[in-house]
Amino acid sequence: MPAQAELFAYEGFDYDSGVPLEDAAGGEGWKGKWSKGVYKNGISPDAPQFTVEAESLTPPPGYEAEVTGGHIKSSEKYQDAVRELDAESLIDLGDNQTRYLSFLTKTTSLGKFSHAAVLLFDETGGSEDYHVLSVGIGRNQPGLWLVEGSGEPKDSEGKVEANKPILIVLKISAKSTGQDQVEAAFWDEDAELEGEPTSWPVKLELSSKATINRMMFKAGASASSFDEIRLGQSWNDVVE
């Protein structure tokens, strides 16, 4: 884990280049190994999934967190990779706590079926249809989107461009009573980070009080990449 950060979980994909992500078990704050997720759209369970690429994705200017390892890239369309969080990294939406999640992503195309997303699950979610919360780019949305479960997306202003690395930061403000608030923002190579946003471009009221214990990285109908997964308690933890 990068020395300067106080993180619940971190994954920089510091593995040998060219190998499948499946069964890799590096990083910190995770339980078990990376595994293949669900399979839809006629994709075989035996199809190759995410593989490790040698170089890290390039973060936007102003991103000061230490970058390590390489990144992962989907080798076929419609691919997933999933991993459980350890007991210290769980996100309890029924408690009074704040969590920040940041990651880098890139996709070669943006359209109805082309997207790159992170899905957050609780222990009851057996497939992508039962996730608690998702955040991503593509899927006919011009900017960044947030979705609770299988609901309608909340979309940000601004346009995401294909083939550009994007930094996404998600802020989850959980409460023991009342609705939780989820906020998200994105930056590309043309937008410099200048501290935590005073007004986040996309917001969602979250009704779930689940405990999030898993993350899934999902590629749609285009090659998608992910890198530098950070889960922390503050903005500084995940970008500085």
One Martini backbone bead per residue (centre of mass of N, CA, C, O) as a GRO file, in nm:
protein
  240
    1MET     BB    1   0.097   0.034   0.022
    2PRO     BB    2   0.097   0.349   0.016
    3ALA     BB    3   0.261   0.532   0.257
    4GLN     BB    4   0.084   0.814   0.268
    5ALA     BB    5  -0.167   0.641   0.308
    6GLU     BB    6  -0.508   0.599   0.454
    7LEU     BB    7  -0.631   0.284   0.390
    8PHE     BB    8  -0.857   0.024   0.343
    9ALA     BB    9  -0.800   0.008   0.022
   10TYR     BB   10  -0.575  -0.146  -0.235
   11GLU     BB   11  -0.509  -0.133  -0.607
   12GLY     BB   12  -0.226  -0.155  -0.858
   13PHE     BB   13  -0.150  -0.407  -1.027
   14ASP     BB   14   0.121  -0.579  -0.915
   15TYR     BB   15   0.184  -0.763  -1.188
   16ASP     BB   16   0.231  -0.957  -1.432
   17SER     BB   17   0.248  -0.924  -1.754
   18GLY     BB   18  -0.024  -1.092  -1.932
   19VAL     BB   19  -0.193  -1.185  -1.701
   20PRO     BB   20  -0.444  -1.292  -1.540
   21LEU     BB   21  -0.638  -1.179  -1.277
   22GLU     BB   22  -0.714  -1.437  -1.196
   23ASP     BB   23  -0.604  -1.512  -0.858
   24ALA     BB   24  -0.522  -1.256  -0.764
   25ALA     BB   25  -0.370  -1.117  -0.426
   26GLY     BB   26  -0.319  -0.827  -0.397
   27GLY     BB   27  -0.284  -0.576  -0.202
   28GLU     BB   28  -0.520  -0.405   0.024
   29GLY     BB   29  -0.824  -0.493   0.197
   30TRP     BB   30  -0.869  -0.796   0.117
   31LYS     BB   31  -1.061  -1.095   0.028
   32GLY     BB   32  -0.886  -1.277  -0.140
   33LYS     BB   33  -0.951  -1.310  -0.479
   34TRP     BB   34  -0.972  -1.275  -0.795
   35SER     BB   35  -1.267  -1.299  -1.005
   36LYS     BB   36  -1.505  -1.397  -1.186
   37GLY     BB   37  -1.801  -1.310  -1.283
   38VAL     BB   38  -2.047  -1.263  -1.474
   39TYR     BB   39  -2.256  -1.397  -1.756
   40LYS     BB   40  -2.337  -1.246  -2.065
   41ASN     BB   41  -2.425  -1.227  -2.395
   42GLY     BB   42  -2.287  -1.522  -2.465
   43ILE     BB   43  -2.057  -1.550  -2.267
   44SER     BB   44  -1.816  -1.745  -2.175
   45PRO     BB   45  -1.676  -1.870  -1.883
   46ASP     BB   46  -1.394  -1.929  -2.058
   47ALA     BB   47  -1.333  -1.658  -2.112
   48PRO     BB   48  -1.140  -1.409  -2.122
   49GLN     BB   49  -1.034  -1.167  -1.914
   50PHE     BB   50  -0.864  -0.986  -1.732
   51THR     BB   51  -0.556  -0.818  -1.786
   52VAL     BB   52  -0.222  -0.739  -1.744
   53GLU     BB   53  -0.062  -0.432  -1.759
   54ALA     BB   54   0.237  -0.262  -1.733
   55GLU     BB   55   0.102   0.015  -1.730
   56SER     BB   56  -0.015   0.290  -1.607
   57LEU     BB   57  -0.243   0.503  -1.574
   58THR     BB   58  -0.305   0.841  -1.636
   59PRO     BB   59  -0.330   1.093  -1.441
   60PRO     BB   60  -0.427   1.382  -1.349
   61PRO     BB   61  -0.365   1.680  -1.270
   62GLY     BB   62  -0.303   1.683  -0.908
   63TYR     BB   63  -0.229   1.391  -0.871
   64GLU     BB   64  -0.045   1.261  -0.572
   65ALA     BB   65  -0.061   0.977  -0.573
   66GLU     BB   66   0.076   0.677  -0.563
   67VAL     BB   67   0.196   0.489  -0.834
   68THR     BB   68   0.141   0.142  -0.913
   69GLY     BB   69   0.214  -0.070  -1.136
   70GLY     BB   70  -0.047  -0.134  -1.338
   71HIS     BB   71  -0.316  -0.266  -1.535
   72ILE     BB   72  -0.644  -0.337  -1.646
   73LYS     BB   73  -0.780  -0.539  -1.928
   74SER     BB   74  -1.007  -0.611  -2.157
   75SER     BB   75  -1.016  -0.879  -2.407
   76GLU     BB   76  -1.327  -0.872  -2.394
   77LYS     BB   77  -1.643  -0.851  -2.401
   78TYR     BB   78  -1.808  -0.870  -2.128
   79GLN     BB   79  -1.654  -0.808  -1.833
   80ASP     BB   80  -1.549  -0.943  -1.507
   81ALA     BB   81  -1.442  -0.836  -1.171
   82VAL     BB   82  -1.412  -0.985  -0.838
   83ARG     BB   83  -1.402  -0.863  -0.482
   84GLU     BB   84  -1.342  -0.884  -0.154
   85LEU     BB   85  -1.365  -0.740   0.146
   86ASP     BB   86  -1.254  -0.683   0.436
   87ALA     BB   87  -1.353  -0.620   0.759
   88GLU     BB   88  -1.211  -0.319   0.755
   89SER     BB   89  -1.358  -0.230   0.453
   90LEU     BB   90  -1.636  -0.198   0.508
   91ILE     BB   91  -1.960  -0.057   0.404
   92ASP     BB   92  -2.178   0.106   0.628
   93LEU     BB   93  -2.499   0.234   0.560
   94GLY     BB   94  -2.599   0.222   0.886
   95ASP     BB   95  -2.376   0.429   0.942
   96ASN     BB   96  -2.163   0.685   1.063
   97GLN     BB   97  -2.006   0.744   0.750
   98THR     BB   98  -1.711   0.805   0.544
   99ARG     BB   99  -1.646   0.740   0.191
  100TYR     BB  100  -1.376   0.693  -0.045
  101LEU     BB  101  -1.363   0.643  -0.406
  102SER     BB  102  -1.095   0.559  -0.632
  103PHE     BB  103  -1.042   0.565  -1.001
  104LEU     BB  104  -0.919   0.439  -1.302
  105THR     BB  105  -1.035   0.489  -1.647
  106LYS     BB  106  -1.100   0.317  -1.973
  107THR     BB  107  -1.249   0.349  -2.306
  108THR     BB  108  -1.295   0.285  -2.659
  109SER     BB  109  -1.615   0.320  -2.603
  110LEU     BB  110  -1.937   0.508  -2.634
  111GLY     BB  111  -2.255   0.354  -2.550
  112LYS     BB  112  -2.517   0.156  -2.498
  113PHE     BB  113  -2.291  -0.104  -2.445
  114SER     BB  114  -2.065   0.104  -2.359
  115HIS     BB  115  -1.862   0.045  -2.064
  116ALA     BB  116  -1.744   0.162  -1.734
  117ALA     BB  117  -1.759  -0.009  -1.410
  118VAL     BB  118  -1.859   0.010  -1.063
  119LEU     BB  119  -1.967  -0.241  -0.834
  120LEU     BB  120  -2.168  -0.261  -0.536
  121PHE     BB  121  -2.192  -0.505  -0.272
  122ASP     BB  122  -2.360  -0.733  -0.094
  123GLU     BB  123  -2.416  -1.053   0.041
  124THR     BB  124  -2.688  -1.088  -0.151
  125GLY     BB  125  -2.532  -1.046  -0.420
  126GLY     BB  126  -2.528  -1.270  -0.705
  127SER     BB  127  -2.555  -1.031  -0.914
  128GLU     BB  128  -2.574  -0.747  -1.105
  129ASP     BB  129  -2.890  -0.710  -1.028
  130TYR     BB  130  -2.789  -0.681  -0.691
  131HIS     BB  131  -2.676  -0.415  -0.656
  132VAL     BB  132  -2.637  -0.116  -0.480
  133LEU     BB  133  -2.398   0.029  -0.655
  134SER     BB  134  -2.311   0.252  -0.937
  135VAL     BB  135  -2.020   0.356  -1.141
  136GLY     BB  136  -1.978   0.547  -1.460
  137ILE     BB  137  -1.928   0.502  -1.814
  138GLY     BB  138  -2.159   0.540  -2.053
  139ARG     BB  139  -2.459   0.417  -2.165
  140ASN     BB  140  -2.564   0.690  -2.313
  141GLN     BB  141  -2.389   0.874  -2.131
  142PRO     BB  142  -2.198   1.161  -2.139
  143GLY     BB  143  -2.117   1.110  -1.849
  144LEU     BB  144  -2.146   1.060  -1.533
  145TRP     BB  145  -2.275   0.777  -1.332
  146LEU     BB  146  -2.552   0.690  -1.110
  147VAL     BB  147  -2.669   0.382  -0.936
  148GLU     BB  148  -2.941   0.227  -0.784
  149GLY     BB  149  -2.920  -0.058  -0.871
  150SER     BB  150  -3.188  -0.076  -1.126
  151GLY     BB  151  -3.210   0.212  -1.178
  152GLU     BB  152  -3.187   0.533  -1.254
  153PRO     BB  153  -2.970   0.750  -1.378
  154LYS     BB  154  -2.727   0.979  -1.267
  155ASP     BB  155  -2.617   1.266  -1.441
  156SER     BB  156  -2.367   1.449  -1.552
  157GLU     BB  157  -2.198   1.696  -1.643
  158GLY     BB  158  -2.037   1.657  -1.908
  159LYS     BB  159  -1.781   1.495  -2.113
  160VAL     BB  160  -1.683   1.186  -2.209
  161GLU     BB  161  -1.391   1.035  -2.345
  162ALA     BB  162  -1.256   0.828  -2.543
  163ASN     BB  163  -0.928   0.714  -2.469
  164LYS     BB  164  -0.943   0.843  -2.175
  165PRO     BB  165  -0.831   0.896  -1.881
  166ILE     BB  166  -1.024   0.850  -1.575
  167LEU     BB  167  -1.114   1.013  -1.283
  168ILE     BB  168  -1.289   0.866  -1.006
  169VAL     BB  169  -1.500   1.006  -0.743
  170LEU     BB  170  -1.642   0.870  -0.443
  171LYS     BB  171  -1.903   0.977  -0.209
  172ILE     BB  172  -1.997   0.837   0.112
  173SER     BB  173  -2.281   0.935   0.317
  174ALA     BB  174  -2.354   0.786   0.607
  175LYS     BB  175  -2.653   0.684   0.796
  176SER     BB  176  -2.846   0.560   1.053
  177THR     BB  177  -3.052   0.778   0.950
  178GLY     BB  178  -3.181   0.800   0.671
  179GLN     BB  179  -3.045   0.915   0.391
  180ASP     BB  180  -2.802   0.868   0.183
  181GLN     BB  181  -2.504   1.010   0.026
  182VAL     BB  182  -2.405   1.038  -0.320
  183GLU     BB  183  -2.095   1.134  -0.478
  184ALA     BB  184  -1.957   1.260  -0.800
  185ALA     BB  185  -1.647   1.267  -1.003
  186PHE     BB  186  -1.449   1.394  -1.288
  187TRP     BB  187  -1.122   1.345  -1.455
  188ASP     BB  188  -0.895   1.454  -1.690
  189GLU     BB  189  -0.613   1.570  -1.861
  190ASP     BB  190  -0.777   1.871  -1.874
  191ALA     BB  191  -0.822   1.835  -1.550
  192GLU     BB  192  -0.759   1.981  -1.248
  193LEU     BB  193  -0.685   1.923  -0.930
  194GLU     BB  194  -0.842   2.143  -0.651
  195GLY     BB  195  -0.976   1.973  -0.464
  196GLU     BB  196  -1.255   1.937  -0.314
  197PRO     BB  197  -1.560   1.961  -0.394
  198THR     BB  198  -1.825   2.182  -0.323
  199SER     BB  199  -1.971   2.066  -0.594
  200TRP     BB  200  -2.112   1.794  -0.705
  201PRO     BB  201  -2.220   1.681  -1.023
  202VAL     BB  202  -2.324   1.405  -0.877
  203LYS     BB  203  -2.631   1.282  -0.720
  204LEU     BB  204  -2.748   1.050  -0.448
  205GLU     BB  205  -3.011   0.892  -0.296
  206LEU     BB  206  -2.978   0.640  -0.045
  207SER     BB  207  -3.175   0.367   0.090
  208SER     BB  208  -2.970   0.180   0.169
  209LYS     BB  209  -2.841  -0.046   0.461
  210ALA     BB  210  -2.604  -0.184   0.370
  211THR     BB  211  -2.314  -0.398   0.341
  212ILE     BB  212  -2.029  -0.350   0.178
  213ASN     BB  213  -1.816  -0.639   0.032
  214ARG     BB  214  -1.799  -0.564  -0.288
  215MET     BB  215  -1.623  -0.557  -0.607
  216MET     BB  216  -1.694  -0.460  -0.951
  217PHE     BB  217  -1.549  -0.491  -1.274
  218LYS     BB  218  -1.693  -0.344  -1.577
  219ALA     BB  219  -1.734  -0.447  -1.915
  220GLY     BB  220  -1.851  -0.392  -2.209
  221ALA     BB  221  -1.851  -0.346  -2.572
  222SER     BB  222  -1.555  -0.265  -2.469
  223ALA     BB  223  -1.248  -0.184  -2.402
  224SER     BB  224  -1.137  -0.189  -2.056
  225SER     BB  225  -0.995   0.008  -1.786
  226PHE     BB  226  -0.807  -0.029  -1.468
  227ASP     BB  227  -0.701   0.174  -1.172
  228GLU     BB  228  -0.624   0.277  -0.872
  229ILE     BB  229  -0.757   0.155  -0.598
  230ARG     BB  230  -0.936   0.361  -0.354
  231LEU     BB  231  -1.009   0.333   0.005
  232GLY     BB  232  -1.137   0.593   0.220
  233GLN     BB  233  -1.200   0.871   0.457
  234SER     BB  234  -1.067   1.076   0.247
  235TRP     BB  235  -0.963   1.269   0.002
  236ASN     BB  236  -0.655   1.246   0.057
  237ASP     BB  237  -0.638   0.935   0.051
  238VAL     BB  238  -0.729   0.914  -0.282
  239VAL     BB  239  -0.529   1.176  -0.415
  240GLU     BB  240  -0.254   1.234  -0.201
   0.00000   0.00000   0.00000
